Amino acid sequence: MGIVAGITVIYVDHVSIENLVVNSVGLLAIAAALILGVTTVRHRADLADSTERSVRDLFERSQRQAALESERVRTDALLHDSVLATLSTAASGYGTPDQTLIMARTALEVVTGTADVPDKPSLRVTFERAVAAAEHELTPVQGAVRFDLSDASAVELPVDVAETLVAAMLQALNNSIKHAGQSVDRGATATRVGDDGISIDISDNGRGFDPAQIAPERLGVRASILERMTLIGGNAEIRSAPGSGTTVLLQWSPTSTAPPPDPRSIASMHVISRRVLYGTLAVIVAIAILTAAVQIALVSRAAGPLIATVLGLIILPTMVRGARMGTMRRSTAWIVTAVGWTICLVGTIGLDAEEYDSVSIACYTCGVLAGCVMGWMTGYRVPPILTTVILVVNVAVWAGPLGVVRLALAGEIVIVVAGLILHRAIQRVTEAARTAATKERETTLWQAELDAFQLERQKRLRLVSHDAAPMLRHIIRTGGALDQPARVQCRVLEQTLRDEIRGRLLLNDNVRSAILRHRRRGALVLLLDDGGLDDLSPTDREELLDDVARRIEPLRSSRIVIRTGQSHDTTAITIMASTPDDTAAALGLDDDSEVDLWAVIPRPVVADRIVAAAPH
């Protein structure tokens, strides 16, 4: 409104009222467009901020959940390969006392570790070095296995991938020795796949088995091999049949591992992209050239503007390409600059300055300034500035010093400079936002790993240490030679710790106490978690488990199976307790076990619906 008032006061005696009204309406329309544009951008920015916060929160939750699940798999495999393997070996008497002693020392180091934060190992390591680092664990199987790992020894792998491959290979070998026997032919062969992939084949010619019959409680297969390989984006395949030996194939390649989602793809927002900006400038220059061509043909018919128009058409593709790519050869940049100077000098030849105003000369001044902006976008600063100086000097000589203001060249330069400053500020803000998003992502990932390490691994290791460390120390004190009561205690402890891996959500203090009493009297208790309790609240889950403890407390059965339903089932927990018929077994008849308890505990939500729907 101030500009409109100023124009009215200055030109009230020089222009008609109609002209003032038209100019005033035009200026008010521009002001309204600016206000509308800024309001729209602000609204979109608010929406972008809200979306960014939602995406960031979702990303943090997903990363925490993924880190917890990954740490759970790693901890399950670590406990199985160290503590459970030691207790199982000690309880069964499998292996020599020296081997049991070595395993007990390793397991004790695992459960009594005092690290407060997870290690940050080097990024990559060769497969040969990863195998050498596990020499202590591989020593017990050396004499029973033919190793051929030389083809893949130089393959560089991420540290977690290399460690997982070696651990899964070791578990497959231990399973082979334990179930196929020492005397069979057994080999482990590693081969390079492509440039950075690896395949490990562990095979024996033992008695074999049916992979489809692998029980859920077989953690040596599920946790230490299958889940381990899935965690790193690899693949594990088990091929076996009764009487045909067993082959375990471990495969990993970089293409099988998908990178985590990057929140920067959503968080960062370019207000004006380079593509849009150079496209707009190209349109401005093209319009200026076409307008100049029409003006020359119909009005001025001067040689200078004609030459300038032809030169502008010649260099336009080069300037557009340079602005699009953000770079240009130095020689090309100075050739284009020289042509621009020529356009500045010849563009007014043959024209009368008194016959031109800011509108009619705009095709000349705006075209040159738009070309200078394109040059600025290629990364050069001196050539565009020199071209602008030459343009100002030429207009000042041609139309007089006041012509620079009268023909609006000064205003155009101010607008261009303001636009370049704004664009530079936007670039800096965008780069700062990108850097902040990267650091935030790294911090989020590290915090998720740290939380998972503390909440999952360290917490579980402390619990396992409380239960298992005394027995592991006893094994070490006795040199691995245990009496029968100690072997029984190892078996009970091994089964108890196995419950913590395969059925943690089925356990609370009451259930643990009841199961321990049953195991001490010689009963076989199996806990199988199929995910049916994952979505229940802690309160509902605790009530269900207290109910389970009350139901199994009075049982005298020799076999008790407690299993969750699926997440979509109406059943929360199923309890089956049975006692085999000893007489039928002695006579060689079909096993006709007596079912002492068959209990189905419904999910709390379903139970509430049944009560609500019941007639009153």
Backbone hydrogen bonds, N-H to C=O, Kabsch-Sander energy under -0.5 kcal/mol:
donor,donor_aa,acceptor,acceptor_aa,energy
5,A,1,M,-2.4
6,G,2,G,-2.4
7,I,3,I,-2.5
8,T,4,V,-2.2
9,V,5,A,-2.2
10,I,6,G,-2.4
11,Y,7,I,-2.6
12,V,8,T,-0.7
14,H,11,Y,-1.1
15,V,11,Y,-2.1
20,L,16,S,-2.1
21,V,17,I,-2.7
22,V,18,E,-2.5
23,N,19,N,-2.7
24,S,20,L,-2.8
25,V,21,V,-2.9
26,G,22,V,-2.4
27,L,23,N,-2.7
28,L,24,S,-2.7
29,A,25,V,-2.4
30,I,26,G,-2.3
31,A,27,L,-2.6
32,A,28,L,-2.7
33,A,29,A,-2.5
34,L,30,I,-2.6
35,I,31,A,-2.6
36,L,32,A,-2.8
37,G,33,A,-2.8
38,V,34,L,-3.0
39,T,35,I,-2.6
40,T,36,L,-2.5
41,V,37,G,-2.7
42,R,38,V,-2.7
43,H,39,T,-2.5
44,R,40,T,-2.8
45,A,41,V,-2.6
46,D,42,R,-2.2
47,L,43,H,-2.2
48,A,44,R,-2.7
49,D,45,A,-2.7
50,S,46,D,-2.5
51,T,47,L,-2.8
52,E,48,A,-2.7
53,R,49,D,-2.4
54,S,50,S,-2.2
55,V,51,T,-2.9
56,R,52,E,-2.8
57,D,53,R,-2.5
58,L,54,S,-2.5
59,F,55,V,-2.9
60,E,56,R,-2.6
61,R,57,D,-2.5
62,S,58,L,-2.7
63,Q,59,F,-2.5
64,R,60,E,-2.5
65,Q,61,R,-2.6
66,A,62,S,-2.7
67,A,63,Q,-2.8
68,L,64,R,-2.5
69,E,65,Q,-2.5
70,S,66,A,-2.6
71,E,67,A,-2.7
72,R,68,L,-2.3
73,V,69,E,-2.3
74,R,70,S,-2.5
75,T,71,E,-2.8
76,D,72,R,-3.0
77,A,73,V,-2.4
78,L,74,R,-2.6
79,L,75,T,-3.0
80,H,76,D,-2.4
81,D,77,A,-2.7
82,S,78,L,-1.4
84,L,79,L,-2.5
85,A,80,H,-1.4
86,T,82,S,-1.8
87,L,83,V,-2.6
88,S,84,L,-2.7
89,T,85,A,-2.2
90,A,86,T,-2.7
91,A,87,L,-2.6
92,S,88,S,-2.1
93,G,89,T,-1.5
94,Y,89,T,-0.6
100,T,96,T,-2.3
101,L,97,P,-2.5
102,I,98,D,-2.3
103,M,99,Q,-2.4
104,A,100,T,-2.3
105,R,101,L,-2.1
106,T,102,I,-2.1
107,A,103,M,-2.6
108,L,104,A,-2.4
109,E,105,R,-1.9
110,V,106,T,-1.7
111,V,107,A,-2.3
112,T,108,L,-1.5
113,G,110,V,-1.0
125,V,157,L,-2.7
127,F,155,V,-1.9
128,E,153,S,-2.1
130,A,126,T,-1.9
131,V,127,F,-2.2
132,A,128,E,-2.2
133,A,129,R,-2.2
134,A,130,A,-0.8
134,A,131,V,-0.7
135,E,132,A,-1.5
138,L,134,A,-2.0
139,T,135,E,-1.6
141,V,138,L,-1.2
142,Q,138,L,-0.7
142,Q,139,T,-1.2
144,A,141,V,-1.2
145,V,141,V,-0.5
145,V,142,Q,-1.1
146,R,186,R,-2.0
147,F,145,V,-0.7
148,D,188,A,-2.6
152,A,149,L,-0.8
153,S,150,S,-1.1
155,V,152,A,-1.3
157,L,125,V,-3.0
159,V,123,L,-1.3
162,A,158,P,-2.7
163,E,159,V,-2.7
164,T,160,D,-2.0
165,L,161,V,-2.6
166,V,162,A,-2.2
167,A,163,E,-2.3
168,A,164,T,-2.8
169,M,165,L,-2.4
170,L,166,V,-2.5
171,Q,167,A,-2.3
172,A,168,A,-2.3
173,L,169,M,-2.2
174,N,170,L,-2.5
175,N,171,Q,-2.6
176,S,172,A,-2.1
177,I,173,L,-2.7
178,K,174,N,-2.5
179,H,175,N,-2.6
180,A,176,S,-2.7
181,G,176,S,-0.7
181,G,177,I,-0.7
187,G,203,S,-2.4
188,A,146,R,-2.8
189,T,201,D,-2.6
190,A,148,D,-2.2
191,T,199,S,-2.8
193,V,197,G,-2.0
194,G,192,R,-0.5
197,G,193,V,-1.9
198,I,252,W,-2.8
199,S,191,T,-2.3
200,I,250,L,-3.0
201,D,189,T,-3.3
202,I,200,I,-0.6
202,I,248,V,-2.7
203,S,187,G,-2.2
203,S,201,D,-0.5
204,D,246,T,-2.2
205,N,185,D,-1.3
213,Q,210,D,-2.1
214,I,211,P,-1.5
218,R,215,A,-2.0
219,L,217,E,-2.1
221,V,218,R,-1.1
222,R,218,R,-2.3
223,A,219,L,-1.2
224,S,219,L,-2.1
225,I,221,V,-0.8
226,L,221,V,-2.7
227,E,222,R,-3.2
228,R,223,A,-0.6
229,M,225,I,-2.3
230,T,226,L,-2.2
231,L,227,E,-2.1
232,I,228,R,-1.0
233,G,230,T,-1.4
234,G,229,M,-2.8
235,N,251,Q,-2.6
237,E,249,L,-2.5
239,R,237,E,-0.5
239,R,247,T,-3.3
240,S,238,I,-0.5
241,A,245,G,-1.1
243,G,207,R,-5.3
244,S,241,A,-2.6
245,G,206,G,-1.0
246,T,204,D,-1.4
247,T,239,R,-2.9
248,V,202,I,-3.3
249,L,237,E,-3.1
249,L,247,T,-0.5
250,L,200,I,-2.9
250,L,248,V,-0.6
251,Q,235,N,-2.7
252,W,198,I,-2.3
256,S,253,S,-1.7
257,T,254,P,-1.4
258,A,256,S,-0.7
265,S,262,D,-1.7
266,I,263,P,-1.3
267,A,263,P,-3.3
268,S,264,R,-2.1
271,V,269,M,-0.6
277,L,273,S,-2.3
278,Y,274,R,-2.8
279,G,275,R,-1.9
280,T,276,V,-2.3
281,L,277,L,-2.3
282,A,278,Y,-2.2
283,V,279,G,-1.9
284,I,280,T,-2.4
285,V,281,L,-2.7
286,A,282,A,-2.5
287,I,283,V,-2.7
288,A,284,I,-2.5
289,I,285,V,-2.5
290,L,286,A,-2.6
291,T,287,I,-3.0
292,A,288,A,-2.4
293,A,289,I,-2.4
294,V,290,L,-2.4
295,Q,291,T,-2.7
296,I,292,A,-2.6
297,A,293,A,-2.3
298,L,294,V,-2.4
299,V,295,Q,-2.8
300,S,295,Q,-1.3
301,R,296,I,-1.3
304,G,349,I,-0.6
306,L,302,A,-0.9
307,I,303,A,-2.5
308,A,304,G,-2.5
309,T,305,P,-2.4
310,V,306,L,-2.2
311,L,307,I,-2.6
312,G,308,A,-2.3
313,L,309,T,-2.1
314,I,310,V,-1.8
315,I,311,L,-2.1
316,L,312,G,-1.3
319,M,315,I,-2.2
320,V,316,L,-2.6
321,R,317,P,-2.5
322,G,318,T,-2.3
323,A,319,M,-2.5
324,R,320,V,-2.3
325,M,321,R,-2.4
326,G,322,G,-1.8
327,T,322,G,-1.0
333,A,329,R,-2.8
334,W,330,R,-2.1
335,I,331,S,-1.9
336,V,332,T,-2.7
337,T,333,A,-2.0
338,A,334,W,-2.2
339,V,335,I,-2.1
340,G,336,V,-2.4
341,W,337,T,-2.5
342,T,338,A,-2.0
343,I,339,V,-2.3
344,C,340,G,-2.2
345,L,341,W,-2.1
346,V,342,T,-2.6
347,G,343,I,-1.7
349,I,346,V,-1.2
351,L,348,T,-1.9
353,A,351,L,-0.6
355,E,352,D,-1.4
356,Y,353,A,-1.4
361,I,357,D,-1.8
362,A,359,V,-0.9
364,Y,361,I,-1.2
365,T,361,I,-2.0
366,C,362,A,-2.6
367,G,362,A,-0.6
368,V,364,Y,-1.9
369,L,365,T,-2.5
370,A,366,C,-2.5
371,G,367,G,-1.9
372,C,368,V,-2.0
373,V,369,L,-2.1
374,M,370,A,-2.0
375,G,371,G,-2.2
376,W,372,C,-2.3
377,M,373,V,-2.0
378,T,374,M,-0.8
378,T,375,G,-0.8
379,G,376,W,-1.5
380,Y,375,G,-1.1
385,I,381,R,-1.6
386,L,382,V,-2.7
387,T,383,P,-2.4
388,T,384,P,-2.2
389,V,385,I,-2.2
390,I,386,L,-2.4
391,L,387,T,-2.1
392,V,388,T,-2.4
393,V,389,V,-2.6
394,N,390,I,-2.6
395,V,391,L,-2.4
396,A,392,V,-2.6
397,V,393,V,-2.3
398,W,394,N,-2.5
399,A,395,V,-3.3
400,G,396,A,-1.2
403,G,400,G,-1.3
404,V,400,G,-0.7
404,V,401,P,-1.1
405,V,402,L,-0.6
406,R,402,L,-2.9
407,L,403,G,-2.8
408,A,405,V,-1.6
409,L,404,V,-1.0
410,A,404,V,-1.9
412,E,408,A,-2.2
413,I,409,L,-2.5
414,V,410,A,-2.3
415,I,411,G,-2.4
416,V,412,E,-2.5
417,V,413,I,-3.0
418,A,414,V,-2.6
419,G,415,I,-2.4
420,L,416,V,-2.6
421,I,417,V,-2.5
422,L,418,A,-2.5
423,H,419,G,-2.8
424,R,420,L,-2.5
425,A,421,I,-2.5
426,I,422,L,-2.6
427,Q,423,H,-2.5
428,R,424,R,-2.4
429,V,425,A,-2.6
430,T,426,I,-2.9
431,E,427,Q,-2.7
432,A,428,R,-2.7
433,A,429,V,-2.7
434,R,430,T,-2.5
435,T,431,E,-2.7
436,A,432,A,-2.7
437,A,433,A,-2.6
438,T,434,R,-2.3
439,K,435,T,-2.6
440,E,436,A,-2.8
441,R,437,A,-2.4
442,E,438,T,-2.6
443,T,439,K,-2.7
444,T,440,E,-2.8
445,L,441,R,-2.6
446,W,442,E,-2.5
447,Q,443,T,-2.9
448,A,444,T,-2.5
449,E,445,L,-2.3
450,L,446,W,-2.7
451,D,447,Q,-2.9
452,A,448,A,-2.5
453,F,449,E,-2.5
454,Q,450,L,-2.4
455,L,451,D,-3.5
456,E,452,A,-2.3
457,R,452,A,-1.2
458,Q,453,F,-3.0
459,K,454,Q,-0.9
460,R,456,E,-2.0
461,L,457,R,-3.1
462,R,458,Q,-2.1
463,L,459,K,-1.8
464,V,460,R,-3.0
465,S,461,L,-2.8
466,H,462,R,-2.0
467,D,463,L,-1.5
468,A,464,V,-3.9
469,A,464,V,-0.6
469,A,465,S,-1.5
472,L,468,A,-2.5
473,R,469,A,-2.6
474,H,470,P,-1.8
475,I,471,M,-2.3
476,I,472,L,-2.0
477,R,473,R,-2.6
478,T,474,H,-2.1
479,G,476,I,-1.1
480,G,475,I,-2.4
481,A,478,T,-1.3
482,L,480,G,-0.8
487,R,483,D,-2.0
488,V,484,Q,-2.4
489,Q,485,P,-2.3
490,C,486,A,-2.2
491,R,487,R,-2.2
492,V,488,V,-2.4
493,L,489,Q,-2.6
494,E,490,C,-2.7
495,Q,491,R,-2.2
496,T,492,V,-2.2
497,L,493,L,-2.5
498,R,494,E,-1.9
499,D,495,Q,-1.7
500,E,496,T,-1.0
501,I,497,L,-0.7
501,I,498,R,-1.0
502,R,498,R,-2.5
503,G,499,D,-2.3
506,L,503,G,-1.5
507,L,504,R,-1.6
512,R,508,N,-2.8
513,S,509,D,-2.2
514,A,510,N,-2.1
515,I,511,V,-2.6
516,L,512,R,-2.5
517,R,513,S,-1.9
518,H,514,A,-1.8
519,R,515,I,-2.4
520,R,516,L,-2.1
521,R,517,R,-1.1
522,G,519,R,-1.4
523,A,518,H,-2.4
524,L,558,S,-2.8
525,V,523,A,-0.6
526,L,560,I,-2.7
528,L,562,I,-2.4
529,D,502,R,-1.6
530,D,528,L,-0.7
532,G,565,G,-0.8
534,D,531,G,-1.1
536,L,533,L,-1.3
541,R,537,S,-2.7
542,E,538,P,-2.3
543,E,539,T,-2.0
544,L,540,D,-2.1
545,L,541,R,-2.4
546,D,542,E,-2.2
547,D,543,E,-1.8
548,V,544,L,-2.1
549,A,545,L,-2.5
550,R,546,D,-2.0
551,R,547,D,-1.9
552,I,548,V,-2.2
553,E,549,A,-1.4
555,L,552,I,-1.0
558,S,578,S,-0.7
559,R,578,S,-1.7
560,I,524,L,-2.9
561,V,576,M,-2.9
562,I,526,L,-2.9
563,R,574,T,-2.6
564,T,528,L,-2.0
565,G,572,A,-1.9
569,D,566,Q,-1.6
572,A,601,I,-2.6
573,I,601,I,-1.8
574,T,563,R,-3.4
575,I,599,A,-2.8
576,M,561,V,-2.5
577,A,597,L,-2.7
578,S,559,R,-2.5
579,T,594,E,-2.2
582,D,580,P,-1.0
585,A,581,D,-2.1
586,A,582,D,-2.3
587,L,583,T,-1.8
588,G,585,A,-0.8
589,L,584,A,-2.5
594,E,579,T,-2.8
595,V,593,S,-0.6
596,D,577,A,-2.2
596,D,594,E,-0.7
597,L,577,A,-1.9
599,A,575,I,-2.7
601,I,573,I,-3.3
601,I,599,A,-0.5
603,R,570,T,-2.7
607,A,603,R,-2.6
608,D,604,P,-2.3
609,R,605,V,-1.9
610,I,606,V,-2.3
611,V,607,A,-2.2
612,A,608,D,-2.4
613,A,609,R,-2.2
614,A,610,I,-1.0
614,A,611,V,-0.5
